[in-house]
Amino acid sequence: MDNMTGAEKAKEIRNSIFALLIAFIFLFPIYWLIQISFKSDAETFGKVLTYFPHDFTFEPWLENLTDKTFLISLKNSFLNGLLTMAIALVLGVPAAYGMGRYRVKGGNVFLLTFLISQMLPPSLTLTPMYLIFSKLGFLGNHLTAGCDCSQFYTVCNRNIETLFQKYSGIIG
């Protein structure tokens, strides 16, 4: 560092400030969620914006941790995350190793197709996924998480199912 010129030091300082700004932009929402969970309702919904809780309280935490439906939702979220992670690791690591290590005829086409499918918006795939999961009996159980579709599961159970029941001729 002693051999740096003035321009190099200025560039390093500028890059450090830019990195700190980016870190602040990405970490501020996490800070906001944590600090707002310790505020009282009056302070949270008050007209004055505060960046640190003045009425520090554990009441929202205690209320949620004693609510049976919250605990069931927390357990389901944990199980969905754990199952999704396990299936992704068990299937993904060997598949990635095989695709990277061995040359397979059509492998590049498969990789390109996979990457393009990841660029599709989730709203585009909701209806086909709902129909497939409905036919397979995946709706309403933890097997849905195995398909890496926990967001799909939540959306479908609340919105899409109601829509399809309204127009019941769509599902055979």
SERO-4910 file (N, C-alpha, C, O; in steps of 0.05 Angstrom, whole numbers):
BEGIN
 pado doro    nc1    nc2    nc3   cac1   cac2   cac3    cc1    cc2    cc3    oc1    oc2    oc3
  Met    A     16    -24      0      0      0      0     17     25      0      8     46     -9
  Asp    A     41     23     10     59     47     11     68     56    -17     75     79    -20
  Asn    A     67     38    -36     76     45    -63     54     56    -81     58     60   -105
  Met    A     31     62    -69      9     72    -85     12    102    -91     22    117    -74
  Thr    A      5    109   -115      5    138   -122    -20    151   -111    -38    138   -101
  Gly    A    -21    177   -112    -44    192   -103    -69    185   -118    -91    183   -106
  Ala    A    -67    181   -144    -91    173   -160   -101    145   -152   -125    141   -152
  Glu    A    -82    127   -147    -91    100   -139   -104    100   -112   -124     86   -107
  Lys    A    -94    116    -93   -106    118    -66   -134    131    -69   -153    121    -56
  Ala    A   -137    151    -85   -163    163    -89   -183    144   -101   -206    143    -93
  Lys    A   -173    128   -120   -191    108   -133   -199     86   -112   -222     78   -112
  Glu    A   -180     78    -95   -187     58    -75   -207     69    -54   -225     55    -46
  Ile    A   -203     94    -46   -222    107    -28   -249    109    -41   -270    104    -28
  Arg    A   -250    118    -66   -276    120    -81   -289     93    -83   -314     91    -79
  Asn    A   -274     72    -89   -286     45    -91   -296     35    -63   -317     22    -62
  Ser    A   -282     42    -42   -290     34    -15   -316     48     -8   -334     36      4
  Ile    A   -318     74    -13   -342     89     -8   -366     78    -24   -388     75    -13
  Phe    A   -361     72    -49   -382     60    -66   -391     33    -55   -414     27    -55
  Ala    A   -372     16    -46   -378    -10    -35   -395     -7     -9   -414    -22     -5
  Leu    A   -387     12      8   -403     17     32   -431     27     26   -450     19     39
  Leu    A   -434     44      6   -460     53     -3   -478     30    -12   -501     28     -5
  Ile    A   -466     13    -29   -481    -10    -39   -489    -29    -15   -511    -38    -14
  Ala    A   -470    -33      3   -476    -50     27   -499    -38     43   -517    -52     53
  Phe    A   -498    -11     47   -519      2     62   -546     -1     48   -566     -7     61
  Ile    A   -547      2     21   -572     -1      6   -583    -29      9   -607    -32     11
  Phe    A   -566    -49      9   -576    -76     10   -582    -85     39   -600   -101     43
  Leu    A   -568    -74     59   -573    -83     86   -594    -66    101   -604    -75    121
  Phe    A   -600    -42     91   -620    -25    105   -647    -39    108   -659    -37    129
  Pro    A   -658    -52     87   -684    -65     91   -684    -86    113   -704    -90    127
  Ile    A   -662   -100    116   -660   -121    137   -660   -107    164   -674   -115    183
  Tyr    A   -644    -85    167   -645    -70    191   -673    -59    197   -682    -61    220
  Trp    A   -686    -50    177   -713    -38    181   -732    -59    191   -748    -54    209
  Leu    A   -731    -83    180   -749   -105    189   -744   -112    218   -762   -116    233
  Ile    A   -719   -114    225   -712   -121    252   -720   -100    272   -732   -106    292
  Gln    A   -714    -74    266   -720    -53    285   -750    -48    287   -760    -41    309
  Ile    A   -765    -52    266   -794    -47    267   -808    -69    283   -829    -65    293
  Ser    A   -795    -93    285   -807   -114    300   -806   -109    330   -820   -122    346
  Phe    A   -789    -90    339   -787    -84    367   -802    -57    374   -799    -47    396
  Lys    A   -817    -46    356   -832    -22    361   -860    -29    370   -871    -50    363
  Ser    A   -872    -10    385   -901    -13    391   -917     -6    367   -907      7    348
  Asp    A   -943    -14    367   -960     -7    344   -963     23    341   -964     32    318
  Ala    A   -965     37    362   -968     66    361   -944     79    347   -947     97    331
  Glu    A   -920     69    353   -896     81    341   -893     71    312   -884     87    295
  Thr    A   -901     46    307   -898     36    280   -916     51    260   -908     58    238
  Phe    A   -941     55    269   -961     68    251   -964     98    256   -983    110    246
  Gly    A   -947    109    272   -949    138    278   -941    155    255   -930    145    235
  Lys    A   -946    181    258   -940    200    236   -910    207    235   -900    217    214
  Val    A   -896    203    257   -867    210    258   -851    185    252   -854    164    264
  Leu    A   -833    188    232   -816    166    224   -792    164    243   -778    183    247
  Thr    A   -788    141    255   -765    137    273   -748    114    262   -759     94    252
  Tyr    A   -722    117    264   -704     97    254   -693     78    276   -679     59    270
  Phe    A   -701     84    301   -694     66    323   -718     66    342   -730     88    347
  Pro    A   -726     43    353   -750     42    370   -746     58    396   -727     53    411
  His    A   -764     77    401   -763     92    426   -778     77    447   -771     78    471
  Asp    A   -800     63    439   -815     45    457   -806     17    452   -821      2    439
  Phe    A   -783      9    461   -773    -18    456   -790    -39    470   -793    -38    494
  Thr    A   -801    -58    454   -819    -78    466   -816   -105    452   -810   -106    428
  Phe    A   -820   -126    468   -819   -153    457   -847   -164    452   -850   -187    445
  Glu    A   -867   -147    456   -895   -156    454   -902   -169    427   -915   -190    427
  Pro    A   -894   -157    404   -900   -171    379   -888   -199    376   -900   -217    365
  Trp    A   -863   -202    387   -850   -228    386   -865   -248    404   -870   -270    395
  Leu    A   -872   -239    428   -886   -257    446   -914   -265    435   -923   -287    438
  Glu    A   -927   -245    423   -953   -250    411   -951   -271    389   -968   -289    388
  Asn    A   -931   -268    372   -928   -288    350   -920   -315    360   -929   -335    350
  Leu    A   -901   -316    379   -891   -341    389   -911   -357    405   -908   -380    410
  Thr    A   -933   -344    414   -954   -358    429   -978   -363    411   -997   -376    420
  Asp    A   -978   -353    387  -1000   -358    368   -996   -385    354   -976   -389    341
  Lys    A  -1016   -402    357  -1014   -429    346  -1012   -429    316   -997   -445    304
  Thr    A  -1027   -412    302  -1026   -412    273   -999   -402    263   -990   -411    242
  Phe    A   -987   -383    277   -961   -373    269   -940   -396    272   -923   -399    255
  Leu    A   -942   -411    294   -923   -433    298   -926   -455    277   -906   -466    268
  Ile    A   -951   -460    269   -955   -479    248   -943   -469    221   -931   -484    207
  Ser    A   -948   -443    216   -936   -432    191   -906   -432    192   -893   -437    172
  Leu    A   -895   -426    215   -866   -427    219   -855   -455    214   -834   -458    201
  Lys    A   -868   -475    225   -860   -503    221   -862   -511    192   -843   -523    181
  Asn    A   -883   -503    179   -886   -509    150   -865   -495    133   -854   -508    115
  Ser    A   -859   -470    140   -838   -456    125   -811   -470    129   -795   -472    110
  Phe    A   -805   -478    154   -780   -491    159   -778   -518    144   -758   -524    132
  Leu    A   -800   -533    145   -800   -559    131   -798   -555    101   -783   -570     88
  Asn    A   -812   -536     90   -810   -530     61   -782   -522     53   -771   -532     33
  Gly    A   -769   -505     69   -742   -496     63   -722   -519     65   -705   -522     49
  Leu    A   -725   -536     86   -707   -558     90   -710   -579     68   -690   -589     58
  Leu    A   -735   -585     61   -740   -605     39   -730   -594     12   -718   -609     -3
  Thr    A   -735   -569      7   -725   -557    -18   -695   -558    -20   -683   -565    -40
  Met    A   -682   -551      2   -653   -551      3   -642   -579     -1   -623   -583    -16
  Ala    A   -654   -598     13   -644   -626     11   -647   -637    -18   -628   -649    -28
  Ile    A   -670   -633    -29   -675   -643    -57   -657   -629    -77   -646   -641    -95
  Ala    A   -653   -602    -73   -636   -587    -92   -607   -597    -90   -594   -599   -110
  Leu    A   -598   -603    -65   -571   -613    -62   -567   -641    -73   -548   -647    -87
  Val    A   -587   -658    -67   -585   -686    -75   -586   -689   -106   -572   -705   -117
  Leu    A   -603   -673   -118   -605   -674   -147   -586   -655   -162   -576   -662   -183
  Gly    A   -582   -632   -151   -567   -611   -164   -537   -615   -165   -524   -611   -186
  Val    A   -525   -624   -143   -496   -627   -142   -487   -649   -162   -469   -644   -177
  Pro    A   -499   -673   -162   -490   -693   -181   -496   -684   -210   -480   -690   -228
  Ala    A   -518   -671   -215   -525   -662   -242   -504   -641   -251   -495   -642   -274
  Ala    A   -498   -622   -234   -478   -602   -241   -451   -614   -246   -437   -606   -264
  Tyr    A   -443   -633   -229   -417   -646   -233   -417   -661   -260   -398   -659   -275
  Gly    A   -438   -676   -265   -440   -691   -290   -439   -673   -315   -426   -679   -334
  Met    A   -454   -651   -313   -455   -633   -336   -428   -619   -340   -420   -612   -363
  Gly    A   -414   -613   -318   -388   -600   -320   -365   -618   -327   -346   -610   -341
  Arg    A   -367   -643   -319   -344   -662   -322   -345   -676   -349   -324   -680   -361
  Tyr    A   -369   -685   -357   -371   -702   -380   -384   -687   -404   -402   -670   -400
  Arg    A   -375   -693   -427   -387   -682   -451   -409   -701   -461   -404   -724   -468
  Val    A   -434   -691   -461   -457   -707   -469   -468   -694   -494   -470   -670   -496
  Lys    A   -477   -711   -512   -489   -701   -537   -515   -686   -529   -532   -698   -516
  Gly    A   -518   -661   -537   -541   -645   -530   -539   -632   -503   -558   -619   -494
  Gly    A   -516   -634   -490   -513   -622   -464   -514   -592   -464   -526   -579   -446
  Asn    A   -503   -579   -485   -504   -550   -487   -532   -540   -492   -540   -520   -481
  Val    A   -547   -555   -508   -575   -548   -512   -591   -550   -486   -608   -533   -480
  Phe    A   -586   -571   -471   -600   -574   -445   -593   -551   -427   -611   -540   -414
  Leu    A   -567   -544   -425   -560   -522   -407   -572   -496   -416   -581   -480   -399
  Leu    A   -572   -491   -442   -584   -466   -452   -615   -466   -446   -625   -445   -438
  Thr    A   -628   -488   -450   -657   -490   -444   -662   -485   -415   -680   -471   -407
  Phe    A   -645   -497   -398   -649   -493   -369   -645   -464   -361   -661   -453   -346
  Leu    A   -624   -451   -372   -619   -423   -365   -641   -405   -375   -649   -386   -361
  Ile    A   -651   -410   -399   -673   -394   -410   -698   -397   -393   -713   -378   -388
  Ser    A   -704   -422   -384   -727   -426   -367   -725   -412   -340   -746   -405   -329
  Gln    A   -701   -407   -331   -698   -393   -306   -704   -363   -309   -709   -349   -290
  Met    A   -703   -353   -334   -708   -325   -339   -738   -319   -342   -746   -296   -342
  Leu    A   -755   -339   -344   -784   -335   -346   -795   -324   -320   -787   -333   -298
  Pro    A   -813   -306   -321   -826   -296   -296   -843   -318   -284   -856   -333   -298
  Pro    A   -844   -319   -257   -861   -339   -244   -890   -338   -252   -903   -359   -252
  Ser    A   -900   -315   -258   -929   -312   -265   -935   -327   -291   -958   -336   -295
  Leu    A   -915   -330   -308   -919   -345   -333   -922   -375   -329   -935   -388   -344
  Thr    A   -910   -385   -308   -910   -414   -303   -930   -422   -282   -933   -446   -277
  Leu    A   -945   -403   -270   -963   -411   -248   -986   -429   -258   -991   -449   -245
  Thr    A   -999   -422   -280  -1021   -438   -289  -1013   -467   -296  -1026   -486   -287
  Pro    A   -992   -471   -313   -984   -498   -319   -976   -514   -294   -982   -537   -291
  Met    A   -961   -500   -276   -953   -514   -251   -977   -521   -234   -977   -543   -222
  Tyr    A   -996   -504   -232  -1020   -510   -217  -1034   -534   -228  -1041   -552   -213
  Leu    A  -1038   -535   -254  -1051   -558   -266  -1035   -584   -262  -1047   -604   -255
  Ile    A  -1009   -583   -265   -993   -607   -260   -994   -616   -231   -999   -639   -226
  Phe    A   -990   -597   -213   -991   -604   -184  -1018   -613   -176  -1021   -631   -158
  Ser    A  -1039   -602   -187  -1066   -611   -181  -1071   -639   -189  -1082   -655   -174
  Lys    A  -1062   -646   -213  -1065   -674   -223  -1048   -694   -207  -1057   -717   -204
  Leu    A  -1025   -685   -198  -1007   -703   -183  -1014   -705   -153  -1003   -721   -139
  Gly    A  -1033   -688   -144  -1041   -688   -116  -1020   -674    -98  -1019   -681    -74
  Phe    A  -1004   -656   -109   -984   -643    -93   -995   -619    -77   -982   -610    -58
  Leu    A  -1018   -609    -84  -1029   -586    -70  -1037   -593    -42  -1051   -614    -38
  Gly    A  -1030   -577    -22  -1039   -582      5  -1020   -600     21  -1027   -608     43
  Asn    A   -996   -606     11   -977   -622     27   -949   -611     22   -944   -593      6
  His    A   -930   -623     35   -902   -614     34   -887   -623     10   -864   -614      6
  Leu    A   -898   -640     -7   -884   -649    -31   -881   -626    -51   -862   -626    -67
  Thr    A   -898   -606    -49   -896   -583    -67   -868   -569    -63   -857   -560    -82
  Ala    A   -859   -568    -39   -833   -555    -33   -810   -570    -47   -790   -558    -54
  Gly    A   -813   -596    -51   -793   -611    -64   -789   -603    -93   -769   -608   -105
  Cys    A   -808   -589   -104   -806   -579   -132   -796   -551   -132   -798   -537   -152
  Asp    A   -786   -541   -109   -775   -514   -106   -796   -493   -113   -791   -474   -128
  Cys    A   -820   -497   -103   -842   -480   -110   -857   -470    -86   -882   -469    -86
  Ser    A   -843   -463    -64   -857   -454    -40   -873   -429    -45   -894   -425    -34
  Gln    A   -862   -410    -62   -877   -386    -69   -901   -393    -86   -922   -381    -83
  Phe    A   -898   -413   -103   -920   -422   -120   -942   -433   -102   -966   -428   -107
  Tyr    A   -934   -449    -83   -953   -462    -65   -970   -441    -50   -995   -444    -49
  Thr    A   -958   -420    -40   -972   -399    -26   -991   -385    -44  -1014   -380    -38
  Val    A   -981   -377    -68   -998   -362    -86  -1021   -379    -96  -1044   -369    -97
  Cys    A  -1016   -404   -102  -1037   -421   -113  -1059   -426    -92  -1083   -423    -99
  Asn    A  -1052   -432    -68  -1073   -438    -48  -1090   -414    -42  -1114   -417    -35
  Arg    A  -1080   -390    -46  -1096   -366    -39  -1111   -354    -63  -1133   -346    -60
  Asn    A  -1098   -354    -86  -1109   -339   -109  -1118   -356   -132  -1141   -355   -140
  Ile    A  -1100   -373   -141  -1105   -388   -166  -1128   -408   -162  -1145   -412   -179
  Glu    A  -1128   -421   -139  -1149   -442   -134  -1176   -429   -134  -1195   -441   -145
  Thr    A  -1179   -406   -123  -1205   -392   -123  -1213   -385   -152  -1236   -388   -159
  Leu    A  -1194   -376   -168  -1199   -370   -196  -1209   -395   -211  -1228   -393   -226
  Phe    A  -1195   -417   -207  -1202   -441   -222  -1229   -453   -212  -1243   -465   -228
  Gln    A  -1235   -449   -187  -1261   -458   -177  -1284   -441   -189  -1305   -452   -194
  Lys    A  -1278   -416   -193  -1298   -398   -205  -1304   -406   -233  -1327   -406   -242
  Tyr    A  -1282   -414   -248  -1285   -423   -275  -1278   -452   -277  -1258   -460   -289
  Ser    A  -1295   -469   -264  -1289   -497   -260  -1287   -513   -286  -1277   -536   -286
  Gly    A  -1295   -502   -308  -1293   -517   -334  -1264   -519   -343  -1259   -535   -361
  Ile    A  -1246   -503   -332  -1218   -504   -341  -1205   -530   -333  -1190   -542   -348
  Ile    A  -1210   -539   -308  -1198   -563   -298  -1217   -586   -303  -1240   -586   -295
  Gly    A  -1206   -607   -317  -1223   -629   -325  -1233   -645   -304  -1247   -665   -309
***
